[in-house]
Amino acid sequence: MRELILLKSGEIALKGLNRYTFEDKLIQNCKRKLADLGTFHFYKAQSTLYAEPVSEGVDLDEAVRRLQKVFGFAALSRACVVDKDFDAIVGAAAEYLAPTLAGIKTFKVEAKRSDKSFPMKSPEICRELGGELLERFPHLRVDVQNPQLVVMVEIRDFAAYIHAGQIEGAGGMPVGTSGRAMLLLSGGIDSPVAGYMMAKRGLEIQAIHFAAPPYTSERAKRKVMTLCEKMGEYCGKIPLHVVGFTQIQEEIRERCPEELFTIIMRRYMMKIAQSVAEKNGCGALITGESMAQVASQTLSAIACTDVACAMPVLRPVIGMDKREIIEISRKIDTFETSILPYEDCCTVFTPRHPRTKPNLWMIEQAEKALDEETLLAAALEQVETIVIG
């Protein structure tokens, strides 16, 4: 029996004359996601993308699982394809859904008739097909309010498609349609969620991580690499730029007031991230900052941090509480990795009593004790780039 996957467009359907560029990028992302499963033929019509396997023995269950994590779809369905003939539809529905129908008690039929030349209207299709299935599976009964299975029939341009309802898609816009941005990836819970959320808006993600050996271990670096792998399920390949930050942190500790250490460290991170971002064609930075969560994320502290960077800074979790962030981190499978007890450079040098309401003049005066040009140049000379995914 011929099968394929129906992918229903989300926001792309609202685009105007440039809609085809979003659709083409979406197809590219899908092909990349399914490349090792076999060859698929993609075609589009009526706000739907069709993914039909060309290779023999393709694992369609795995293909559906992967496509659920591709941004740009509202919903998807694994469906069988039949001629636009009612008798063929009845026979195919009974055969294709037989294993499922045999194990349930209630069902209903829904129909969509995009091809208005089909002689039966949607209510008639539902009524007649439902009656045929009741005859073939006498243990069943119809429940239009809360059925265990929805038998879906779609009469479209090319053929009729039968499936057992829709699966929710990842939504959003195709990765790569909104440009490229650099994610400051600490290894905690918040920053992977921030990267995921901006990838969902079509941004291609690169990541930068600040390591401070010997204060941080190789295990901490591997933890961040694992986070990139898990994010890559949604974001695609992620170039990870690892920056040696030890010298800068030690200089700040030696020469600056302890209460200002976190803010000054964050400002240096932003300056380095901007340089690496510009070198790699990124138009913005992304952080996992959540308002008032820690001392460096108060309004005053964020204002002082922003001045250090001329590039736009995107903060998608800024108004979320920890529970909401954790909920998303569990959904994208980064939570258990994020809570592994390996120190990152943000926590190793945390001051005992950080200032929560710094002002810019105070920060800039403290930074005069540092040789900024030399420190930044030294850090940028030792950037290690690893492509994950």
C-alpha positions, 0 to 999 in steps of 0.5 A: 500500500502506497504511503506518504507523510502529509505536512500541514503548513503553519505560519508559512501559509500567511506569507505573501509573494516570498512564500516560496522561499520559506517553502523551499528552505523548509524542504531543504531542512526536511531532506537534510533531516531524512537523508540517512533514512532514504530518498524522499520526493517532496511536492507541495499543494494547498498549504501542504507539503507531501513527503513520499518515500522513493527508496524501498523499506523506508522507516516511516515511523522514524521519519515522522518522529524526525519531522515532528522536530522540524520547525515550519509545520503545524501538523503532520500525518502518516497517510495511505494514498488511494484513487479518488473513488469511494469504493477504493477509499472504503477498502483502503481505510478498512485495510490500512487502519485494521490493526488500530480499529481492531483494538478500540471500541469507538471511532468517528469519521471526518472528511475534507473535500478540497477537490469539489469535483468529487461527487460526494460531499464531506457529510456524505463521505463521513456517513457512508464510510462510517457505515461501511466500517461498522459493518466490517468491524461490528464491535465498534460504535460511533462516538462523535464527541470523544472517539478513541480514533478519528478516521480522516479522509482528505480528497485533494488534488492528486488523490485521496488520503486516509490517516488516523488524525494529525500529530502536532508539529513543531510550529514556528518558521523554517530554520535559516529563514530569519538569519543567523545568531550566536547563542551564549551557551552556559551549560545551565537550563535557560540558554538551551531553551533560549536557543531553541525558541529563537531557532523556532523563529527561523534563526540559524544557531551558532553557540559560544561557550566560555571555559575556564580551565583548570577551574572548569573540567573537560566534563563541563565542555562535554556537557555543553557539546551534548546540549548542542546535540540535543538542541540540534534535533530541532536547530540542525547543525550547531557550530560551537565556539569554545573560548578560554576565559581563565585569564580574563576571570583571574584578572578581574578577580585580582583588579576589580571589586568583588561585588562587580565581578559578575557584571564585568565578566558578563560585559567581557563575554558580550564583547567576545561573543560579538567579535566571534558572531561578526566573524561568523556572519551572525546578526544578533546574540542570544542569551538565556537571561530571565528577569530578576532570576539572579543578581546579573539579571536585574534591570540595572545589570542588564542595562550595563551589560547591553552597553558593552555590545553594539549588536542586538541581544535577543532574550526570549526567556526574559519574562518566563519563570523557572517553571516555564523554562524547565517545562520547555527544557524537558520537552526538548530533552535538555533538562537532565543534561543541564542539571549535571553537576559540572561547574561552568565559568559563571558559577566558579567565580561568583562573588559572595555579595554581588551588586544588584543595582550597578550603574554604568559609571561605576562599572567603567571606572572599575574596568580601567584597571584592566588591559581590555585590548590585550585580554580580548585579543588573547581570548580571541586567539584561542577560540576552538570551533566544533561543529555539532550534529 
